[in-house]
Amino acid sequence: MTPSTLRRLLGGLLGIVVVALLILWIGPSTIARFRADLLYYTGQHLLLVAFSMVGALITGLGAGIVLSRPSVTKSAERFMQIFNIANTVPPMAVLAIALAFFGIGGTSAVFALWLAALLPIVRNTYQGLAGVDGALKEAARGLGMRPLQSLWQVELPNAWPVIMGGVRIALVINVGSAPLSFLIGANSLGNLIFPGIYLNDPSQMLLGAVATALLALVLDGLAAWLTLRLSRHQAPSERAVA
């Protein structure tokens, strides 16, 4: 058995033990009582995360690519502060601003989550592309590649690990912030957490909180797996240019 296989096996066993302890802590009866609500609100939570992350990826990747271009690099940090707005303003204030523009419901929640997820994606995309070895870019130009070809075939494949690091951070922030959308009328796992607080029902509150934490861990694990798969294509890209 290889060390990596052993680590995965131990990690899997540890995960099973942790989940079992969480079930005992919350109580099987509580899980059974809220099973339908848990499934429904988890689905709604995932929808909020999915819509806001798609928007953040489109906006963040595009902005990061633009900021990494030589003609814009000198002003990149100043433009970066625009995307930092949502991180300097408290989450409740962001929700209030979204509520003022879009009213009660899922649209406001998606807008607020989109803002919260932007900065890590923009910054890591910019830093990942700016950190690509200059020799690779020179080699691409020497092979007659146009700027767009060099971006897609050389720069992005080599910057993916850094970019995906930002995506993972944004994803965890997004999943962890989504329960607050309950306060502006959107459905999420916050529909279990906040009523549990109001009704002084710790089991219901813990069920929503633990489900949120596990969802963040699962999605982060999937993103880490995707990063590993993408990283395996990095070396061939380097060899192709060299």
N, C-alpha and C positions, 0 to 999 in steps of 0.2 A: 504494500500500500504506500503510495507516494505521499509526501508531506502535505501537498495541496489537497489531495483527497481526504486525508485525515483531518485537516482543518475544516473542510466543508462538512464532514461527518459530525465532528464535534460541534460545529456551529449549528447544524440542523438539530442535534440532540438538545443543545442549550435552548434553541428557539422553542422546541416542543415543551421543555420543562417550564420555560417562562410563561408560555400560553396557558399551560395547565394550572400554574399558580395564579395567574390572573383570573381564570375561570372560577377557581375556588374562592378567590378574594371577592369577586363580584357576587358570586352565588349562582349556581345553575338555575335556580328558580327565577331569578331576575332576568337572566338571558332568555329563558323560555317565555316569560311574561311580555318581554319587549321584542321578541324575535321579529315579528312583522314590521314593527317600527324601525328596528335596527337595519333590516334589509332595505327598507324604503329610503330612509334618511342617508344610508351609506351611498345608495344610488344617486340621490340628489346631490350629495356632497361631491361625488365623483364628477357629476355633470358641471357643477360650478368650477371645479378645478380644471376640467378638460377645456371648457370654453375660455376661461381666463388664461390658461397656459398656452393655448394655441395662439391667442392674440398676443401674448407676451413674447412668444417665440418669433412670430412674424415681425413684430415691431422691434424686439431686442436684437435679433440676429441682423436685421436690415440696418439698424442704427449702428451696431458694432462694426459691421463691414464698412459702412460709409466713414465712420470715425477713424478707421485704421488706414484709410487711403492716404498716401503721402501729402496730398494737397490740403488735408484737413487735420492731420496729426497734431500740429502745433496748437490747435484750438480744441483738441479732443477733451481735455479735462474741464474746460469751461462748459462745453456742451453736456458733459457727463452730469453736471450739477442739476440739469433739468430733470434727468431721470432719478435724481436723488430726492426729489420733492416728497414722494410718498414715504420714503424711509425716515425723513426728518419730522414729518407730521405724525402725531399719534394715530393709531389705527382707528380709534373712534371718530376722530376728526375727518379722516379720509372717508369713512362710512357716511358721516353727516354730509360731506360735500357731494358724494355720489347720490345720496338721497335727495338733496336739493335739486340736482339736475335730472335724475331719472325716476324719482319717486320710489315708493315701496315695492320690493320684489327682487327677483333674480337679476335683472339688468344692472341695478345699482351694485349688487354683490359682485357680479362679474367685473364691473368697471373698477371697483376698489381692489379686488384681488389682482387684476391686470396691472394696476399701478404698483402694487406691492412687489410683484414679481419682475418688474422691468430691470431694475438696476443690476442685479447679479448677472443677468443674461447679457446686457449691454457691455458691462465692464469686462466680463470674462471673454466675450467675443472679441472685443477690442484688444485686450492683453494677449489673448491667444494668437491672433493674427499678427500683432506687432512683434511677438516673440519668435516668429518663424525665422529660422536661420537665413540670413541674407544671401549666403552662398547658394541656397536652393532657389531663391528668387532670381539670382543672376543666371543660374544654370537654365531656368525656365525661359528667361529672355534670350539666352544664347541659343536655345532650341527653336526660337521663333514664335514662342507662345505670346498671344495677346494678353493684356491685363486680366480680362475676364477668364480666359483659359487658365492662366496662372493661379487665379483665385480658386477656381473650382478643382483643378487637378493637383495643385501643389500646396497652396496656403491652407485651405480649409481642412484637407485630410490630416495635415500635421498639427493643426490647431484644435482638432476635435476634443482631445482629452481636457484641455483647459476650458473650452466652451461648455462641455458637458458638466464640468465642475460647477459652473454658474447655473446651468439648468437644474442640477440637483439641489443647489441651495434654494433657487426660486421655487422649486416644487415642494420642498419641505415647508418653506414659509407659507406657500399657498395653502397647503393642506392644513397647517396649524392655524391659519388665520380664518379659514372658511367657517368654523363654528360661529364666529362673531356675526355672520350674515343673518343669523336668527333675529338679531336686534333690529334689522330693517326689513323683516318680513320674508326672507328667503329661506327655503328649506335646506337643512344640512344636519350634521350630527350635533350641532348646537341645539337642535330641537329636543335632544335628550339631556344635554348638559344643563342648560339654563332652567328648564322646568324642574329638573332634579334639585337645583339650588333653591328655587323659589318654594318648592314643596317640601324642602328639607328631607329629600330622599337621596342619601349618599350613594346607594346602589345604582340608581338610574343615572346620577351624575357621573359616577365612575365608569359605567358602561359606555356612555358617550365619549368620555375623555380617553379611555383605553382604546376604543375603536378608532378614534382619531389618530392616536399615537401609532397603533399597529398599521393603519392605512398609510401613514407617512413612511414607516419603515419598509413596507412592501413596495411602495412606489419608488422609494429611493433605491431599494435593491434591484428593481427592474431597470432603473436608469443606470445603475452601476454596471449591470450585465451588458446593457447596450453600449456603454462606454468602452468596456473591454472588447466587445466585438468590433467596434469601430477602430479601436487602437491597433488591432491586428492588421489593418490595412495601411497603417502609417508607414511601416518599413518598406513595403513594396512601392509606395509612392515616392519615397526618398530614393530608392534604387533606380526607379524609372527616370527620374530627373538626373541623377548622378551619371 
